[in-house]
């Protein structure tokens, strides 16, 4: 007759599995730059991971406002020139490409769900089709990684992974987001280790 694992051992195994899964890059996670991050493109940055797979990874830096008003940038595009706010620098790749993050009750056709009620749109039509938009941000460019590159950077300690939170994606004071999340990565967890 096999003896069952002691409850404490089962709990430890489950916690270990949960931590392992939490440390995996997947869409809908924040990549929080480590305090020692030396790449000027990502120093003190928070990236919302939009896609991760065999072909590589990409996401949007959510805490880099440019100061350029959307109303000025998109004059003549009725759906975007009415949007209050400013353009955000989404990353160093494809700086001429504009992407939108929206919070909506019903997703627009021209969109991809990132997590919860947050969707990625790639045309102004996404604004027209969305139902119940509560937030919208427009980004120029994105952050991208070749296959295996992001995992290597995480293993090296350049990034910490945390679950994404919609209020932080659309934070009215984006300059506070990195410091708040960086502090969370330094808070010891109950098991005595540190968040990764």
N, C-alpha and C positions, 0 to 999 in steps of 0.2 A: 504494500500500500504506500503510495506516494504521500509524503508529508507536504502540506501547503506551505507556501512562502510565508514567513512572518509578516504581519501587517506593516511593520516599520520598513521592511525591505521592499514590499510592494509599493508603498508610498514613495520611497526614495527612487525606485525605478520609474514610476510615473512622473515624478518631478523632473528627473533627468531627461525623460522623453519630451516633456513639455518644454524644457529649456532648449533642447536640441531643435525642436520644431520652431520655437520662437526666434532662434538665431538664423533661420533660413530666409534668404531674400525672396519675397513674393510680392506681387502687386498688392497695393494697399498698406505697405509698411513705410515708415519713415527711415531714411538713412540720415543719421545725425553725425556730422563731421566730428571726429575726435579733436580734443583741444590741441593736439600736436599736428594737425593736418597742415601740410606745407604747400599744397597745390593752391595757388591764388584763385583758381576757378571755384574751389570748394571750401576754402577756409571759412569757418563759422557758418556753414550752410546746412540747410535741411532739405533733403530731396524726397519728394513723394514718388515712390517707385510705382510706375505705371505698368511696366511689363518686365517679366523675367522668364527666361527659358533657354533652350539649347542655342538659339540664335544670338543670345546676349541679353542685355538689360538696358532699360532706359527709364527716365523719370524727369520730373520738373522740380527745379529749385523753387521752393515756395516762399522764401524769405528775402528775395532780392528785388525790391521795387526800383524802378528806373527813374521815377519822377516825371515821365512823359505822360501827359493826360490822354486817356483813350479818346476823348472828344476831339482832340487835336489830331491825333494819329489816324483816326478812322473817320475824319470829316468826309461826308458823302456816303458813308455806309450806315444807313439809318439804324440798324439794330445795334451797332457797336458805338456809334457816336453818342447815343443816349445813355450808355453805361457810364456811371460815375466811377471814378477811380483812375488808376494809373497802370501802365504797362509793367509787367514783371519780367526780369531776365530769367528764363527757364533753364539756361545752361549754355555751355560754349559751342554746342553742335547745332548747325542749321539756324543761325541767328536771324535769317530772313523769313523763317517759317513761324506762323502764329498758331497757337493752340489755346484752347479754352478749358478751364475747369469750372464746372457748374454744380450747384446743389439743386436738385429738382425732385418733385414728387413723382413725376413720370418722365422717363428718359426720352430724349429726342432720338429720332431714327439715326441721325448722323452722329452717333456717339458710342463710347465704350464705357462700361461701368468700371470704376477703379476700386471703390469700396463703398459700403453703405449707400447713401444717396448722392455720392460724388461721381460725376461723369466727366469724361474727356470728350471734348468736341473739337473738330478740326475745320469747321466752316461756320460763318455767321448764321447759317441756316439752323444750326443746333439751338441757337437762342430762340428762333421763331417756333421751332417744334416742341421745345421743352414746356412742360406744364408745371407751374408753381415754382419758378426759380426763386430761391432765397439768397443765393450768392453767385457771383461770377467773377472770375479772374482771367485775364488774357496774358499769355506768356510769349515771349520771343525766344526761340531756340529751346533746346532740351539738353539733358545730360545723358550720355550714352557710354556703354561698356561693351567690349567684345566678349565672346563666350569665355567664361572662367575668370575674366578680369575682376569683376566685382567681388566674387568669392575670395580671390587672392587679396584684395584690398581689405575686406572684412577680417580675414585671418591675420593680416598684418597689423590690425588695430586702427586702421584709418577711419572706419565707420562703426557706429553702433546702430542696431536695429531696434525700433520700437513700433508698436501698432500705430497706424495713422489715426488722427482725430480730425474730423471735419472742422470744428471750431478753430483749430490751429492752422489748417490749410488756408482758411479765410480770415485769419486774425487781423484786426484793424491796425495793430502795431506790430508788423512783421519783424521788426528789429529785435523784439523780445523772444521770439520763438526759439532760436538756437540756444540761448542761454538757459531758458526754462527746460528744454529737452536735454541739453548736455548735463544739467544738474541731476535730472532723473537717471541718466546712465551711470552716475557716480554714486547713487544711493544703494547701499548693500541690500540684497534681497534676504528673505527670511532664512534661507539655507546657509547664509554666511558668505556667499559669493558675491560677485558684482554683476550687474546687468551687462549684457553684451549686445 
